[in-house]
Amino acid sequence: MVCFRLSLVPGLGLVLFCLVLGAVHVPSYALELTLKDSGNSTCLYAKWQMDFTVYYETTNKTQKNVTISDFGTVTYNGSICGDDQNGPKIAVQFGSGFSWMVNFTKMASSHYSIHNISFSYNTSDKTIFPDAEDKGIITVLEVPEITIPLNEIFRCNSLSTLKSNNVVQHYWDVHVQAFVQNGTVSTKEFLCSKDNTSTTVAPTIHTTMPSPTTKPTPKERPETGNYLVNSTNGICLLATMGLQLNITQDKVASVINIKPNTTDITGSCQPQTALLRLNSSTIKYLEFVFAVKNENRFYLKEVNFSMYLVNGSVFSIANDNLSYWDAPLGSSYMCNKEQTVSVSGAFQINTFDLRVQPFNVMEGKYSTAQECSLDDDTILIPIIVGAGLSGLIIVIVIAYLIGRRKSYVGYQTL
């Protein structure tokens, strides 16, 4: 745990800000913080992910939008624990003139609320808003009024969306507890409605007996979906694929096809990594993390997956040591045939009609594709020729042996 000492806050005493590292495996794009009071006791804990899409009018009277997902250097100036007069507050500053803030309010002795969320951006920034008609700092305010019991941590892994005033805000993997009691973050979770399994339709689990590990009922070919991720410079990741999930838990196997029209898409792009994140009513998240290797190639490095099962439990798996979909930078990877990404013994992903480009996307289009070996029919030509020649040689050898045998038999009769 790395702690930074902040200045004295009037009426609140000395506040310490601590960034927790390594305690829980979370991707590098997640935000996580712990606030401590003057007595070095934890008063607020939060871990979350977010991005923003801003719509604006250009000088040509056309509409454009930009997605803010790569925050760069992040600071937390103004975050406070709060007291009886001032509620806790998380304040985040990032990029060029972006700020985000959430305020908490104690409602009674047993509950508190996420009172409001504000987001500010500066359209005077010519790098991000090069042709904006209106210049200046714009702030949007949302009042979600989420009520949470004291001494419980609020959890919402599902994607939550707030829309207003030309800004779309996305939040997911949210874990937050304000008014932490006795300096200890609670292990009791208060779930948002999307995470509440009582209202979630879980996938059907197909079973057969008496096999030790039941085989899933054969599933039809999944629908092919088109997925893209935007950055400040436009589309930065393209993916087209049909996805079929194979899950084995407690010796029960299931097959689940991803439906693109009911799947939410988020992600982010950075110089050395790129993320595509999918989620739905039953799938908490399915993350594909791409990385650059040797400065000239990319590959699928990591898959993280979590979903609700029919028995109310959560199936989660992660593997950050994969090596699939390898192709040169500046190109795309393509594999039309069925291909299997083995994340673990209990979880595999079958892909169909796959094409992906996580880096160097130009004008929102795929670059020249490197095909997988399964699609490369040219490899069959030398195999067929070799098999034909082998067969011909075998026929010649057999004919020769038969001929010699007849010759030997003729000599013996003399």
VMD Tcl script that draws the C-alpha trace (Angstrom):
set ca {
  {0.00 0.00 0.00}
  {1.45 3.35 -1.09}
  {0.24 6.40 0.87}
  {0.47 10.08 0.01}
  {0.09 12.77 2.67}
  {-2.30 15.54 1.65}
  {-2.62 19.01 3.14}
  {-4.76 19.90 6.12}
  {-8.44 20.15 5.28}
  {-10.30 22.78 7.35}
  {-12.53 21.12 9.90}
  {-11.45 17.63 8.86}
  {-7.92 17.34 10.16}
  {-5.06 15.67 8.33}
  {-6.16 13.35 5.53}
  {-4.03 10.58 4.08}
  {-4.58 9.23 0.59}
  {-3.52 5.64 0.00}
  {-3.37 3.82 -3.32}
  {-3.71 0.09 -2.83}
  {-1.53 -1.97 -5.14}
  {-1.26 -5.71 -5.51}
  {-3.92 -6.71 -2.98}
  {-6.41 -7.69 -5.66}
  {-5.68 -8.49 -9.29}
  {-7.35 -5.75 -11.30}
  {-6.47 -4.50 -14.78}
  {-4.25 -1.44 -15.00}
  {-7.11 0.73 -16.27}
  {-9.09 0.40 -12.99}
  {-9.12 3.22 -10.44}
  {-8.71 2.24 -6.79}
  {-8.22 4.37 -3.70}
  {-8.44 4.39 0.05}
  {-8.92 7.56 2.08}
  {-7.68 7.66 5.67}
  {-8.46 10.17 8.39}
  {-6.08 11.89 10.82}
  {-6.06 8.79 13.01}
  {-4.84 6.69 10.06}
  {-8.15 4.81 9.94}
  {-9.82 4.06 6.62}
  {-12.84 6.29 6.10}
  {-13.66 5.65 2.44}
  {-12.79 2.93 -0.05}
  {-13.53 2.90 -3.79}
  {-12.57 0.86 -6.84}
  {-14.23 1.45 -10.18}
  {-13.93 1.81 -13.94}
  {-15.49 4.48 -16.12}
  {-15.43 6.25 -19.47}
  {-17.21 9.21 -21.03}
  {-18.52 10.02 -24.49}
  {-18.97 13.74 -25.21}
  {-21.11 15.02 -28.09}
  {-20.42 18.53 -29.36}
  {-21.21 20.87 -32.24}
  {-18.45 21.88 -34.64}
  {-17.82 25.20 -36.34}
  {-19.39 23.64 -39.45}
  {-22.60 23.01 -37.50}
  {-22.09 19.25 -37.60}
  {-22.22 16.90 -34.64}
  {-19.15 15.01 -33.45}
  {-18.37 12.85 -30.45}
  {-15.25 11.82 -28.59}
  {-14.79 9.03 -26.04}
  {-12.59 9.66 -22.99}
  {-11.19 6.37 -21.71}
  {-7.43 6.83 -21.50}
  {-7.03 9.00 -18.39}
  {-3.23 9.20 -18.37}
  {-1.98 10.73 -15.12}
  {-4.72 10.79 -12.46}
  {-4.80 12.94 -9.32}
  {-7.28 12.95 -6.44}
  {-6.97 16.49 -5.11}
  {-10.01 17.48 -3.06}
  {-11.00 13.97 -1.95}
  {-12.08 14.09 1.69}
  {-13.37 11.79 4.42}
  {-16.08 14.23 5.53}
  {-17.58 14.97 8.93}
  {-20.97 15.95 10.36}
  {-21.04 19.14 8.26}
  {-19.39 17.93 5.05}
  {-20.04 14.55 3.50}
  {-17.31 12.36 1.98}
  {-16.20 13.24 -1.53}
  {-14.12 11.61 -4.25}
  {-12.51 14.11 -6.62}
  {-10.54 12.96 -9.67}
  {-8.56 15.02 -12.16}
  {-7.17 13.57 -15.38}
  {-6.13 14.37 -18.92}
  {-6.30 17.98 -20.08}
  {-8.88 19.77 -18.01}
  {-11.12 16.82 -17.12}
  {-12.49 16.41 -13.60}
  {-14.96 14.04 -12.00}
  {-16.50 14.17 -8.54}
  {-18.98 12.16 -6.46}
  {-20.54 13.32 -3.20}
  {-21.95 11.11 -0.47}
  {-24.62 12.11 2.06}
  {-25.52 10.46 5.36}
  {-29.29 10.10 5.36}
  {-29.93 8.57 8.77}
  {-28.21 6.44 11.35}
  {-28.50 3.38 9.12}
  {-28.10 4.59 5.50}
  {-26.15 6.93 3.23}
  {-26.53 7.85 -0.44}
  {-24.46 8.50 -3.54}
  {-25.92 11.98 -3.72}
  {-24.59 13.39 -6.99}
  {-21.95 12.86 -9.68}
  {-20.42 15.70 -11.68}
  {-18.18 15.62 -14.76}
  {-16.39 18.62 -16.27}
  {-14.60 18.96 -19.61}
  {-12.97 21.80 -21.50}
  {-13.98 22.27 -25.13}
  {-11.19 24.85 -25.50}
  {-8.76 21.94 -25.70}
  {-7.92 21.90 -29.42}
  {-6.36 18.46 -29.21}
  {-9.53 16.74 -28.06}
  {-12.12 19.18 -29.42}
  {-10.27 20.67 -32.41}
  {-13.28 22.24 -34.10}
  {-15.74 22.83 -31.25}
  {-18.13 25.75 -31.80}
  {-18.51 26.60 -28.09}
  {-15.33 27.03 -26.07}
  {-15.02 26.72 -22.32}
  {-15.50 24.45 -19.32}
  {-18.78 22.53 -19.30}
  {-20.08 20.62 -16.26}
  {-22.86 18.05 -16.19}
  {-24.50 16.96 -12.94}
  {-26.30 13.67 -12.27}
  {-28.32 12.84 -9.16}
  {-28.57 9.03 -8.97}
  {-29.72 9.03 -5.31}
  {-28.54 5.48 -4.64}
  {-29.24 4.54 -1.02}
  {-26.81 2.17 0.71}
  {-26.92 0.69 4.22}
  {-24.12 1.84 6.51}
  {-21.31 -0.65 7.00}
  {-22.01 -2.32 3.64}
  {-19.96 -1.95 0.47}
  {-21.87 -1.03 -2.67}
  {-21.11 -3.33 -5.62}
  {-22.15 -2.94 -9.25}
  {-20.05 -4.97 -11.68}
  {-22.65 -4.54 -14.42}
  {-22.46 -1.65 -16.85}
  {-24.37 1.43 -15.65}
  {-25.07 4.31 -18.03}
  {-25.93 7.94 -17.27}
  {-27.05 10.16 -20.16}
  {-27.65 13.91 -20.11}
  {-26.48 17.21 -21.58}
  {-24.50 15.71 -24.48}
  {-22.52 13.36 -22.21}
  {-22.85 9.59 -21.85}
  {-21.15 8.19 -18.73}
  {-20.36 4.49 -18.34}
  {-19.47 2.85 -15.01}
  {-18.68 -0.78 -14.21}
  {-16.84 -2.91 -11.65}
  {-17.86 -0.39 -9.00}
  {-17.04 -1.13 -5.35}
  {-17.44 1.77 -2.92}
  {-18.01 2.30 0.77}
  {-18.25 5.74 2.34}
  {-18.55 6.25 6.11}
  {-16.39 3.17 6.77}
  {-16.98 1.99 10.33}
  {-14.04 1.42 12.70}
  {-11.53 1.73 9.88}
  {-12.47 -1.65 8.35}
  {-13.99 -1.98 4.89}
  {-17.06 -4.22 5.06}
  {-17.18 -7.62 3.39}
  {-20.98 -7.47 3.21}
  {-22.05 -6.33 -0.23}
  {-25.06 -4.23 -1.19}
  {-25.77 -5.04 -4.83}
  {-27.15 -2.79 -7.52}
  {-30.26 -4.08 -9.27}
  {-28.31 -5.36 -12.30}
  {-25.99 -7.41 -10.09}
  {-28.81 -8.82 -7.98}
  {-29.08 -12.45 -9.01}
  {-32.73 -12.62 -7.97}
  {-33.59 -10.46 -10.99}
  {-31.03 -11.94 -13.38}
  {-31.98 -14.55 -15.97}
  {-29.22 -17.11 -15.81}
  {-28.17 -19.30 -18.75}
  {-29.58 -22.79 -19.08}
  {-27.23 -25.52 -17.96}
  {-27.53 -28.70 -20.07}
  {-26.77 -31.91 -18.18}
  {-26.65 -35.61 -18.98}
  {-26.12 -38.58 -16.68}
  {-24.32 -40.61 -15.55}
  {-21.14 -39.22 -17.12}
  {-18.65 -37.93 -14.49}
  {-18.47 -34.62 -16.37}
  {-21.66 -33.97 -18.28}
  {-21.39 -32.93 -21.90}
  {-23.30 -29.86 -23.04}
  {-26.11 -30.10 -25.55}
  {-24.70 -29.19 -29.00}
  {-25.20 -25.51 -29.67}
  {-25.90 -23.78 -32.97}
  {-23.28 -21.53 -34.51}
  {-23.22 -18.15 -32.70}
  {-24.23 -14.92 -34.39}
  {-21.33 -12.81 -35.64}
  {-21.06 -9.44 -33.91}
  {-19.20 -6.25 -34.79}
  {-17.49 -4.59 -31.83}
  {-15.51 -1.34 -31.76}
  {-13.82 0.86 -29.20}
  {-13.46 4.63 -29.58}
  {-10.71 6.89 -28.30}
  {-10.07 10.63 -28.56}
  {-8.72 10.08 -32.08}
  {-11.61 7.95 -33.34}
  {-11.99 4.17 -33.58}
  {-8.96 2.49 -32.03}
  {-10.06 -1.18 -31.86}
  {-12.09 -3.29 -34.29}
  {-13.37 -6.81 -33.69}
  {-15.75 -9.01 -35.67}
  {-16.50 -12.48 -34.33}
  {-19.04 -15.04 -33.23}
  {-18.41 -16.07 -29.62}
  {-19.35 -19.35 -27.97}
  {-18.48 -19.94 -24.30}
  {-17.76 -23.40 -22.87}
  {-18.00 -23.57 -19.07}
  {-17.45 -26.55 -16.77}
  {-18.23 -26.24 -13.07}
  {-18.96 -28.97 -10.53}
  {-18.74 -31.54 -13.35}
  {-21.54 -29.79 -15.24}
  {-20.79 -28.39 -18.69}
  {-22.66 -25.63 -20.50}
  {-22.41 -23.89 -23.84}
  {-23.48 -20.25 -24.18}
  {-23.65 -18.20 -27.37}
  {-23.00 -14.47 -27.08}
  {-25.83 -12.41 -28.61}
  {-24.37 -9.18 -30.05}
  {-27.67 -7.25 -29.99}
  {-28.01 -7.66 -26.20}
  {-24.32 -7.11 -25.39}
  {-22.83 -3.84 -24.10}
  {-19.40 -2.79 -25.34}
  {-16.72 -0.74 -23.61}
  {-12.96 -0.66 -23.72}
  {-9.84 1.44 -23.93}
  {-6.73 1.85 -26.08}
  {-3.22 2.63 -24.91}
  {0.14 2.54 -26.74}
  {1.09 -0.94 -25.48}
  {-2.27 -2.46 -24.50}
  {-5.87 -2.44 -25.69}
  {-9.05 -3.68 -24.01}
  {-12.36 -4.94 -25.38}
  {-14.96 -5.47 -22.64}
  {-18.35 -7.12 -23.19}
  {-21.15 -7.58 -20.68}
  {-24.87 -8.40 -20.60}
  {-27.63 -9.20 -18.12}
  {-25.98 -12.51 -17.21}
  {-22.34 -11.90 -18.11}
  {-20.70 -9.53 -15.64}
  {-17.75 -9.05 -17.96}
  {-15.81 -10.76 -20.72}
  {-12.54 -8.93 -21.29}
  {-10.02 -9.39 -24.10}
  {-6.70 -7.67 -23.36}
  {-4.26 -7.25 -26.26}
  {-0.59 -6.36 -25.95}
  {2.34 -5.36 -28.15}
  {5.38 -7.63 -28.24}
  {8.81 -7.05 -29.77}
  {7.59 -3.58 -30.81}
  {6.24 -4.94 -34.10}
  {3.53 -7.52 -33.32}
  {0.37 -7.80 -31.24}
  {-1.39 -10.75 -29.62}
  {-4.19 -11.69 -27.24}
  {-2.46 -11.68 -23.86}
  {-5.27 -11.88 -21.31}
  {-8.89 -12.95 -20.88}
  {-10.97 -12.13 -17.79}
  {-14.46 -13.55 -17.39}
  {-17.23 -13.54 -14.78}
  {-20.90 -14.48 -14.99}
  {-23.89 -15.54 -12.90}
  {-24.84 -19.20 -12.87}
  {-28.32 -20.66 -12.48}
  {-27.68 -21.68 -8.86}
  {-26.98 -18.07 -7.89}
  {-23.20 -18.48 -7.68}
  {-20.67 -16.52 -9.72}
  {-18.22 -18.22 -12.09}
  {-15.03 -16.21 -12.56}
  {-11.78 -16.99 -14.31}
  {-8.72 -15.02 -15.45}
  {-5.59 -15.81 -17.42}
  {-2.99 -13.14 -18.21}
  {-0.47 -15.50 -19.82}
  {-2.13 -16.30 -23.15}
  {-0.63 -16.17 -26.63}
  {-3.33 -16.17 -29.32}
  {-4.18 -14.12 -32.42}
  {-0.60 -13.09 -33.19}
  {-0.14 -10.68 -36.11}
  {2.11 -7.78 -37.20}
  {1.26 -4.27 -35.99}
  {-0.56 -2.35 -38.69}
  {-2.43 -5.44 -39.83}
  {-5.47 -7.38 -38.61}
  {-5.75 -11.01 -37.54}
  {-8.36 -13.18 -39.28}
  {-9.60 -16.73 -38.78}
  {-12.90 -17.71 -40.40}
  {-12.75 -21.32 -39.24}
  {-13.75 -22.30 -35.72}
  {-10.90 -21.62 -33.30}
  {-10.64 -22.31 -29.57}
  {-9.07 -19.99 -26.99}
  {-8.32 -22.16 -23.96}
  {-8.42 -19.85 -20.93}
  {-8.42 -22.73 -18.41}
  {-9.52 -26.33 -18.10}
  {-12.95 -25.09 -17.04}
  {-13.39 -22.28 -19.57}
  {-12.82 -22.09 -23.32}
  {-14.00 -19.65 -25.98}
  {-14.85 -20.84 -29.49}
  {-14.57 -18.10 -32.10}
  {-16.14 -18.05 -35.57}
  {-15.55 -15.64 -38.48}
  {-12.93 -13.86 -36.37}
  {-11.22 -10.66 -37.41}
  {-9.59 -8.30 -34.95}
  {-7.32 -5.25 -35.03}
  {-6.55 -3.70 -31.62}
  {-3.85 -1.22 -32.77}
  {-3.17 1.24 -35.58}
  {-6.72 1.35 -36.94}
  {-6.87 3.80 -39.84}
  {-10.08 5.57 -40.84}
  {-12.15 3.06 -38.88}
  {-11.31 0.21 -41.28}
  {-9.44 -3.08 -41.04}
  {-5.94 -3.26 -42.47}
  {-4.62 -6.20 -44.50}
  {-5.33 -9.44 -42.65}
  {-2.93 -12.13 -41.57}
  {-4.85 -15.38 -41.84}
  {-4.65 -18.21 -39.33}
  {-3.23 -21.56 -40.43}
  {-6.73 -23.06 -40.35}
  {-7.79 -20.71 -43.15}
  {-4.64 -21.13 -45.23}
  {-5.62 -23.70 -47.87}
  {-2.28 -23.32 -49.69}
  {-0.70 -25.53 -47.06}
  {-2.79 -28.42 -48.40}
  {-1.12 -28.32 -51.84}
  {2.30 -29.68 -50.78}
  {0.55 -32.21 -48.54}
  {-1.58 -33.49 -51.43}
  {1.39 -33.56 -53.82}
  {3.53 -35.34 -51.26}
  {0.82 -37.91 -50.58}
  {0.40 -38.51 -54.32}
  {4.11 -39.01 -54.88}
  {4.32 -41.33 -51.88}
  {1.48 -43.40 -53.26}
  {3.11 -43.58 -56.70}
  {6.42 -44.70 -55.21}
  {4.67 -47.42 -53.21}
  {2.91 -48.70 -56.37}
  {6.23 -48.77 -58.31}
  {8.00 -50.64 -55.49}
  {5.22 -53.23 -55.25}
  {5.22 -53.73 -59.04}
  {8.99 -54.13 -59.02}
  {8.89 -56.73 -56.23}
  {6.19 -58.71 -58.03}
  {8.23 -58.64 -61.24}
  {11.37 -59.87 -59.51}
  {9.42 -62.65 -57.84}
  {8.17 -63.94 -61.20}
  {11.71 -63.85 -62.56}
  {13.03 -65.93 -59.67}
  {10.25 -68.49 -60.14}
  {11.19 -68.87 -63.87}
  {14.84 -69.57 -63.07}
  {13.89 -72.28 -60.58}
  {11.96 -74.26 -63.19}
  {15.06 -74.54 -65.39}
}
mol new
graphics top color blue
foreach p $ca { graphics top sphere $p radius 0.5 }
foreach p [lrange $ca 0 end-1] q [lrange $ca 1 end] { graphics top cylinder $p $q radius 0.2 }
display resetview
